[in-house]
Amino acid sequence: MSLLIYCATPSRISEKRESIMDFVSSQGHGPFHPFQAFEYERFEGGMVGRERTMEFCRRAVDIVNCAT
């Protein structure tokens, strides 16, 4: 069964984001990375704002957890 895997990475290892997502894909699963889904300039740093962006991220975690 394919899973949707939450692939958030802390900023200290952000350079590994692509390799982590590639690994998840190579295992036949779908990588979900919130920093790519909710780009800073449009969401937290833009008109959406931090509070609503955090709500979207919490909802995304719920969706990923339901997919497992």
N, C-alpha and C positions, 0 to 999 in steps of 0.2 A: 504494500500500500504506500502510495506517495504521500508525503507530508508537506505542509507549509512550515518551514523552519524560520524562526525569528533570529536573525543574524546581526543584531546590534553589536557594535564594537566600541569600547571606550576610546577616547581620543589618543591615548598613549599607544594604541596598536592600530590606528586608523589606516596605516599603510598596508595592513593585511586584509582589509575589507574584501577586495576582489578575490584573493585566494581563498578566503573562507567561503564566499558565495560560490566560487567555482567548485570547491569541494562538495558543498551541499548539492549542487546541480549534478555533479558526477555520480552521486549516490542515488540519483533518480528523484530527488526531492526539489521543492520549490523554495528558493531563498527569499526571505522578506527582510529587507534592511530599512528601518524607519528613516535613516538619514538620507536615503535616496528617495524614499516615498514622499517624505515631507521636507523638501529642500528648505534650508534655513531662510534664504532670501524671500521666499514666497510665504512661508508659514511663520515660524517663530520671530524672525527678524523683519517680517513684512506686515501686511494688513491683517492677517489672521491673528497674529499675536501669540504670546507664550501660553497663556491660559488655555485658549482653545486648541492650540497645537498639542499641549499635554493631554487634553481630553481625547483628541484624535489618536494619539499614541496609545493611550490606555485602551481605547476601543479596538485598536489594531491588535494589541496583545490578547485581548479577549477572543478575537476572531482566530488568531493563530492557535491559541489554546484549545478552541473548540474543534479545530481541524485535526487534532492529534487523537 
